[in-house]
């Protein structure tokens, strides 16, 4: 690496195994490095069509141990069917910091919103989070089961853009 003097385009879509047809898109990405030198990227995947009850939007985590040249580790963090409004999982974000269970390791925290109340007339989203332990250069453990972070009554409000942070002692804070 040369401190940004030169740049390369690396399409992670070719490597994530989710398809790469016309209008198949990846977007809303975020990226961070961990202390082991792994690059973590989260983004959304949208298939070419968005047919309610048929197509799925997904939150994807990809990890590279070579500075983003390749992404051999790909995890589907969340995936939901699209509803009649075209809503589903949305707005992934990530943070990396100390593992509270093992301070010699780090964790990656992925947050996202999801519209699950089944009412297509409302834009009702709650915030969810999943966590995985980083086991070293090129190694990551499985993601935890998701935790619902917000609990907004149906039809009252919507939540989006959940931004996590990991404190110096492993505490996780999420704002939205």
N, C-alpha and C positions, 0 to 999 in steps of 0.2 A: 504494500500500500504506500501511497505517496502523498498523504495529507491532503487529498482532494485535487491534486494537480491534473489528474486524468480521471475520467469517468467511464463506466461501462454500463450498458443496458443489459440486465439479466431478467428475462421474463419468468417469474416464479410460476406463472400459469402453466407453462410447458412441463413443469416438474411436479405439480401437486396432484396429478391423477384425476382431476375433476372434470376433464373435458376441455377442449380448446376449439370449439366451433365458432362460426361467425356469430357475433353478438353475445358470446359467452364472456362474462366480464368479472373482473376482480377490482375492488374499490374500497374506499374508506380504510386505508391502511395506517398502521402505526408500527414503529420499530424501536428496538433497544438492544444494547449489548449487555451480556452478563460478565462477571469477573473472570470466567473461564475463557472468554473470547468468542462465545457463541453469539450469533446475531439471531434475534427473535423477531418475527414479523407476524402481525395479525392483520387480517383483511376479510372482506366479505366476498363470497362467490355467488353470482347470480347466473342461472342458466339462460339460454337464449330467449325462452318464453317465460311468462309468469302466470301460468294458468292456476287459478285458485283450486286448492285441494289436490293438485297434481305435482306442481313444481316446488322445489325446496330452495330457500335461501340458507346459506351456511356461513358460520364464523369459522375461519381457518387459522390455525397457528402453524407456521413453518419455521424451522430452525436450520441455520447454516453454521458450520464450524470452519468455513474457509472464506469468511468475509462477504458472503452473499453470492459467491460464484455458483454454488449448488445448494439445494435444499433437500437433503436426504430424509429429514424428519418432517412429516406432515401430520397434523392432528385436526380432525373435525371437532371443534370445541362445542358447537351447537348447530343444530339444523332443524328447521321447522317448515311445514307446508305454508305456502303463501295463502293468505285469506282473500276475500272478495275485494278488499281495498289494495291488495298488493303488499300488505304488511306481513312481517315475520320477524326473525331476528334482525338486529340492526346495531350499528355504531360500536364496533369492537375497539377496545383500548387495552394497553398492557403496561405493567410496571414490573421491575425486577428489584429484589432486595434480599436481605438476610432471612434465612429460614428460622422461624421461631423454635421449631422442633430440633434443629441441628444447626447451631450458629456457624459451623464450618462450611455450610452449603448455602445456596441461594434458592429462591423460588421465583417463578414467573406467575404473575396474576393477570388473568384475562377477564375483562368485564364487557358486558353487552346488554342490550335491552331486548325484550321479547313481548309481542302482543299475543297473549294467550287466553283472553277472556271469552273468545268465541263470538263476539259481537262485532261484525264487520262495519257497523255504523259508527263505532267509536274507535278512537285511536288511544287505546289503553295499554301502556307499556310499563312493565316492571323491570328492575335492574337485577342482573344475575352475575355471579362470579365463579370462576373455576381456577384452581391453583395446581401447579406441578413443581416438583423439586428438580432442580438442575443438579445432575450427578457428576458434572465435570465437562471437559472439552468434548463436544459431540454427543453428550449423553443427557437424557432427560427422563424422569419418571413419568408415570401416567398422570393425566389430569384428574383431579378430584371430581366427585359428583358435584353438580352445580348447587350453589347456595343462592336462594332468592334474597336479595339485599333490601329491596323496597317492597312495600305492600300498599299500593294505592287502590282505594275503592273503585270498582268498575265505573267508568263514565265520568269520573271526577277530574283526573289529571293524567298527564302522560309524563314519563321519565325517559330521558335519552342522554347521550354523551356522558356516560359514567367514566370518570377518570380516576384510576387507582394510584396509590402511592404506598410504598413500603418503607416504614420507619427504621431507624438504626437498630432497634431491638426486635424487628420482625413484625411489628404491628402493621396491619393493613387498614388504610383509610380510603374511602371511595367518595368522591363528590359528584353531584349531578345537579 
